[in-house]
């Protein structure tokens, strides 16, 4: 759908970004795109809502909701700071479920990418933090009903280089087996803004498409899987050419390198703690 490294929607070749807020400055006046901004205890929420096909073509993203929370520094969060971010994400997950008319009685949480690569590990680390509950219902339905939580199943499908299987097809097969009401997919994503690198969370209802950081072939979308998707992405890498001096990125002939902050271990650990905790708080065992 889009070029792996670049997007032409900004009027030329520019470094790729997975953040809707960064695509053709979605926070400015773009026809068919609504933008709003609000402050919260840990940072700032920005909502981009793509309402029409014209808006979708303009910023190169499908129609839907894109909520982005940006905090000062993920790597510097203490336990209280992580708890504040967790609460905001939990509330936003519930809001999006209401927006898309989903009753999340049964949820499949998918931690995407490769835990062995630190910048790629937000998904698997977050999945590890989620407390699965679906098995409790199978063993003791009466006890499960007392918990008053959703049935949560957790999947870490890995990457094709490790498993030999396309990630999207793996998710689809599990989805067909357990029939969830919604899939919550967590992923590491790309940014072209230093101010959002390792500091933001994008929550969207449009799913995850091939391109960007990974080699996903089968999209994880409602159209492909027949199930509503809520994706949570944390930008962990940026195109190195954005740090080069010069008047135009197109002047640089070297192959792009994707770099992450030196604090990437702390960033991914704290992001995973906030995301996993938020999923537990919103749908599962929050204690």
Secondary structure, 3 states (H helix, E strand, C coil): CCCCCEECCCCCCEECCCCHHHCCCCCCCCCCEEEEEEEECCEEEEEEEECCHHHHHHHCCCCEEEEEEEECCHHHCCHHHHHHHHHHHHHHHHHHHHHCCCCCCEEEEEEECCCCCHHHCHHHHHHHHCCCCHHHHHHCHHHHHHHCCCEEEEEEEECHHHHCCCHHHHHHHHHHHHCCCEEEEEEEEEECCCCCCCCEEEEECCCECCCCCCCCCCCECHHHHCCEEEEEEEEEEEEHHHHCCCCCHHHCCCCCCEECCCCHHHHHHHHHHHHHHHHHHHHCCCC
